[in-house]
């Protein structure tokens, strides 16, 4: 079952409550929140206060993607704000296993993310500990970037490892350049949660945009 997670990075920041509600009304499954600190990635975006502010506007899970240094220092704040899933980058965690379990100890789902230049093998040792793997299909930091085709082979490899470990419950999420054209490529490789920013929030009809991405992914 393909899930669509619109990224509020591409939403109208002056109307985040209505924008989140519009995504839910349009058929979204999760709401994706991109958190950037200006250090791990060259941009600064949202913090726990924004998560707390949008929480009352949706019943959907809030999927918080921490593109920050020292994510372990902020996990409790994002949990308190209402995060349902927190994903940290392998590249940002010296003690990745420990950070993943810090998230899980708060009673929410834990994910691990890897950048386009990071091999899938970097997270192989924690696949049995996570609920979600996020494969970045663009370099993190900005919305609206073009999809990097070479990332697809990592999705396929990670799905194979998960299947071999009988971890059929672990989601593979993709983030970056996801449209109705690229969705079939990642879905065929094994992704089941598709983050879409401008492909949803850049369209006037959010419901039609979400439907188009989901339909093309399912055909793939």
Kinemage of the C-alpha trace (Angstrom):
@kinemage 1
@onewidth
@group {chain A} dominant
@subgroup {mainchain}
@vectorlist {calphas} color= white
{ca unk a 1} P 0.000 0.000 0.000
{ca unk a 2} L 1.594 3.238 -1.142
{ca unk a 3} L 1.498 6.122 1.350
{ca unk a 4} L 1.837 9.759 0.292
{ca unk a 5} L 3.472 12.185 2.723
{ca unk a 6} L 3.250 15.800 1.526
{ca unk a 7} L 6.163 17.904 2.760
{ca unk a 8} L 5.183 21.190 4.343
{ca unk a 9} L 8.550 22.575 3.263
{ca unk a 10} L 6.751 23.444 0.022
{ca unk a 11} L 3.579 24.731 1.697
{ca unk a 12} L 2.585 28.344 2.305
{ca unk a 13} L 4.268 29.063 5.661
{ca unk a 14} L 1.775 31.831 6.396
{ca unk a 15} L -1.059 29.278 6.239
{ca unk a 16} L 0.465 26.078 7.610
{ca unk a 17} L -2.649 24.981 9.507
{ca unk a 18} L -4.950 25.164 6.457
{ca unk a 19} L -2.205 23.742 4.237
{ca unk a 20} L -1.863 20.665 6.445
{ca unk a 21} L -5.638 20.267 6.615
{ca unk a 22} L -5.847 20.558 2.819
{ca unk a 23} L -3.336 17.738 2.392
{ca unk a 24} L -5.344 15.504 4.713
{ca unk a 25} L -8.579 16.350 2.910
{ca unk a 26} L -6.842 15.558 -0.371
{ca unk a 27} L -6.031 12.008 0.682
{ca unk a 28} L -2.546 12.283 2.214
{ca unk a 29} L -1.464 9.515 4.586
{ca unk a 30} L 1.260 11.295 6.582
{ca unk a 31} L 2.473 14.882 6.940
{ca unk a 32} L 6.224 15.224 6.383
{ca unk a 33} L 8.081 17.867 8.397
{ca unk a 34} L 11.597 18.739 7.203
{ca unk a 35} L 13.766 20.113 10.005
{ca unk a 36} L 17.040 21.788 8.954
{ca unk a 37} L 19.616 23.528 11.133
{ca unk a 38} L 21.875 25.391 8.693
{ca unk a 39} L 24.806 23.139 9.674
{ca unk a 40} L 24.078 19.584 8.559
{ca unk a 41} L 22.346 21.080 5.516
{ca unk a 42} L 22.667 24.593 4.061
{ca unk a 43} L 19.242 25.841 5.105
{ca unk a 44} L 17.226 26.607 8.244
{ca unk a 45} L 13.572 25.601 8.484
{ca unk a 46} L 11.236 24.334 11.169
{ca unk a 47} L 11.493 23.497 14.856
{ca unk a 48} L 9.369 21.857 17.560
{ca unk a 49} L 7.113 24.931 17.823
{ca unk a 50} L 5.900 24.393 14.263
{ca unk a 51} L 5.200 20.717 14.918
{ca unk a 52} L 3.194 21.720 17.984
{ca unk a 53} L 1.327 24.383 15.992
{ca unk a 54} L 0.220 22.078 13.159
{ca unk a 55} L -0.647 19.092 15.360
{ca unk a 56} L -4.223 20.299 16.087
{ca unk a 57} L -4.896 20.751 12.366
{ca unk a 58} L -4.561 17.108 11.343
{ca unk a 59} L -5.245 13.587 12.529
{ca unk a 60} L -2.476 12.229 10.294
{ca unk a 61} L 0.875 11.019 11.657
{ca unk a 62} L 3.529 13.742 11.755
{ca unk a 63} L 6.641 12.372 10.072
{ca unk a 64} L 9.547 14.482 11.372
{ca unk a 65} L 12.784 14.316 9.381
{ca unk a 66} L 15.729 15.709 11.351
{ca unk a 67} L 18.392 17.021 8.978
{ca unk a 68} L 20.395 18.398 11.878
{ca unk a 69} L 23.595 17.864 13.805
{ca unk a 70} L 23.316 16.206 17.227
{ca unk a 71} L 19.689 15.091 16.708
{ca unk a 72} L 19.751 13.243 20.023
{ca unk a 73} L 19.648 16.601 21.822
{ca unk a 74} L 16.256 17.465 20.311
{ca unk a 75} L 14.357 14.177 20.256
{ca unk a 76} L 12.452 14.827 23.492
{ca unk a 77} L 11.386 18.278 22.267
{ca unk a 78} L 9.950 16.920 19.029
{ca unk a 79} L 8.188 14.063 20.807
{ca unk a 80} L 6.604 16.544 23.211
{ca unk a 81} L 5.554 18.689 20.249
{ca unk a 82} L 3.644 15.785 18.715
{ca unk a 83} L 5.939 13.864 16.360
{ca unk a 84} L 4.715 10.355 15.547
{ca unk a 85} L 7.828 9.321 13.614
{ca unk a 86} L 11.323 10.784 13.981
{ca unk a 87} L 13.979 10.038 11.387
{ca unk a 88} L 17.649 10.848 11.912
{ca unk a 89} L 20.502 10.792 9.428
{ca unk a 90} L 23.160 8.106 9.666
{ca unk a 91} L 25.678 10.752 8.654
{ca unk a 92} L 24.779 12.939 11.669
{ca unk a 93} L 24.940 10.260 14.369
{ca unk a 94} L 28.207 9.025 15.837
{ca unk a 95} L 26.276 6.438 17.842
{ca unk a 96} L 23.421 5.649 15.474
{ca unk a 97} L 22.098 2.572 17.288
{ca unk a 98} L 21.861 4.534 20.537
{ca unk a 99} L 19.980 7.418 18.927
{ca unk a 100} L 17.477 5.103 17.261
{ca unk a 101} L 16.706 3.486 20.586
{ca unk a 102} L 16.401 6.878 22.275
{ca unk a 103} L 13.565 7.611 19.852
{ca unk a 104} L 11.875 4.270 20.444
{ca unk a 105} L 12.098 4.702 24.210
{ca unk a 106} L 9.757 7.683 23.818
{ca unk a 107} L 7.116 5.343 22.415
{ca unk a 108} L 7.173 6.548 18.817
{ca unk a 109} L 8.541 5.134 15.583
{ca unk a 110} L 12.191 5.584 14.646
{ca unk a 111} L 13.659 6.013 11.185
{ca unk a 112} L 17.125 6.267 9.693
{ca unk a 113} L 17.967 8.317 6.600
{ca unk a 114} L 20.855 8.263 4.148
{ca unk a 115} L 21.981 10.878 1.634
{ca unk a 116} L 22.469 10.118 -2.075
{ca unk a 117} L 26.243 9.650 -1.704
{ca unk a 118} L 25.923 7.351 1.328
{ca unk a 119} L 25.933 3.618 0.540
{ca unk a 120} L 23.117 1.406 1.745
{ca unk a 121} L 25.661 -0.609 3.736
{ca unk a 122} L 26.003 2.346 6.153
{ca unk a 123} L 22.678 1.394 7.769
{ca unk a 124} L 22.702 -2.369 7.331
{ca unk a 125} L 23.591 -2.979 10.983
{ca unk a 126} L 20.545 -1.075 12.279
{ca unk a 127} L 17.874 -2.365 9.898
{ca unk a 128} L 16.503 -4.688 12.568
{ca unk a 129} L 16.122 -1.748 14.962
{ca unk a 130} L 14.201 0.765 12.842
{ca unk a 131} L 10.603 1.201 11.748
{ca unk a 132} L 11.481 3.214 8.649
{ca unk a 133} L 14.360 3.777 6.238
{ca unk a 134} L 14.442 7.082 4.356
{ca unk a 135} L 16.433 7.095 1.137
{ca unk a 136} L 17.147 10.641 0.006
{ca unk a 137} L 16.654 10.884 -3.738
{ca unk a 138} L 18.088 14.421 -3.803
{ca unk a 139} L 20.762 16.083 -1.705
{ca unk a 140} L 19.003 17.426 1.396
{ca unk a 141} L 18.652 21.114 2.088
{ca unk a 142} L 16.231 22.546 -0.442
{ca unk a 143} L 12.900 21.638 -2.024
{ca unk a 144} L 12.265 21.439 -5.740
{ca unk a 145} L 15.425 19.546 -6.738
{ca unk a 146} L 15.652 17.010 -9.566
{ca unk a 147} L 15.424 13.299 -8.765
{ca unk a 148} L 18.760 11.407 -8.766
{ca unk a 149} L 18.152 8.123 -10.659
{ca unk a 150} L 21.155 6.311 -9.191
{ca unk a 151} L 19.510 6.290 -5.767
{ca unk a 152} L 17.006 3.666 -6.950
{ca unk a 153} L 19.436 0.775 -6.628
{ca unk a 154} L 19.793 1.492 -2.897
{ca unk a 155} L 16.044 1.221 -2.406
{ca unk a 156} L 16.096 -2.174 -4.058
{ca unk a 157} L 19.057 -3.351 -1.977
{ca unk a 158} L 17.521 -2.219 1.309
{ca unk a 159} L 14.195 -3.863 0.494
{ca unk a 160} L 16.037 -7.105 -0.246
{ca unk a 161} L 17.841 -6.990 3.101
{ca unk a 162} L 14.599 -6.282 4.941
{ca unk a 163} L 12.838 -9.155 3.201
{ca unk a 164} L 15.704 -11.515 4.034
{ca unk a 165} L 15.357 -10.502 7.704
{ca unk a 166} L 11.545 -10.956 7.535
{ca unk a 167} L 11.150 -7.256 8.407
{ca unk a 168} L 8.157 -6.755 6.153
{ca unk a 169} L 6.789 -4.136 8.553
{ca unk a 170} L 9.590 -1.628 7.919
{ca unk a 171} L 8.705 1.238 5.589
{ca unk a 172} L 11.046 2.499 2.919
{ca unk a 173} L 10.439 6.189 2.404
{ca unk a 174} L 11.844 8.325 -0.410
{ca unk a 175} L 12.265 12.077 -0.370
{ca unk a 176} L 13.263 14.349 -3.235
{ca unk a 177} L 12.035 14.920 -6.752
{ca unk a 178} L 9.029 12.629 -6.352
{ca unk a 179} L 6.396 13.215 -9.023
{ca unk a 180} L 3.958 11.067 -10.970
{ca unk a 181} L 6.878 10.385 -13.350
{ca unk a 182} L 9.425 9.225 -10.741
{ca unk a 183} L 6.993 7.538 -8.343
{ca unk a 184} L 6.797 4.290 -10.373
{ca unk a 185} L 10.595 3.937 -10.316
{ca unk a 186} L 10.875 4.046 -6.539
{ca unk a 187} L 7.742 2.000 -5.918
{ca unk a 188} L 8.941 -0.783 -8.209
{ca unk a 189} L 12.238 -0.840 -6.284
{ca unk a 190} L 10.436 -1.275 -2.962
{ca unk a 191} L 9.559 2.147 -1.566
{ca unk a 192} L 6.123 2.445 0.026
{ca unk a 193} L 6.122 5.976 1.526
{ca unk a 194} L 6.594 8.797 -0.968
{ca unk a 195} L 7.387 12.309 0.233
{ca unk a 196} L 6.163 14.936 -2.216
{ca unk a 197} L 6.658 18.654 -1.747
{ca unk a 198} L 6.171 20.872 -4.768
{ca unk a 199} L 4.425 18.012 -6.599
{ca unk a 200} L 1.560 18.450 -4.101
{ca unk a 201} L 1.796 21.971 -2.704
{ca unk a 202} L 2.790 23.426 -6.053
{ca unk a 203} L -0.575 22.348 -7.487
{ca unk a 204} L -3.862 24.144 -6.972
{ca unk a 205} L -5.786 20.869 -6.705
{ca unk a 206} L -4.040 19.001 -3.878
{ca unk a 207} L -6.371 16.014 -4.082
{ca unk a 208} L -5.697 15.503 -7.798
{ca unk a 209} L -1.948 15.849 -7.234
{ca unk a 210} L -1.901 13.229 -4.472
{ca unk a 211} L -4.112 10.918 -6.488
{ca unk a 212} L -1.843 11.205 -9.553
{ca unk a 213} L 1.298 10.310 -7.582
{ca unk a 214} L -0.342 7.384 -5.810
{ca unk a 215} L -1.886 6.054 -9.022
{ca unk a 216} L 1.358 6.182 -10.964
{ca unk a 217} L 3.274 4.534 -8.101
{ca unk a 218} L 0.782 1.698 -7.851
{ca unk a 219} L 0.991 1.099 -11.573
{ca unk a 220} L 4.759 0.927 -11.246
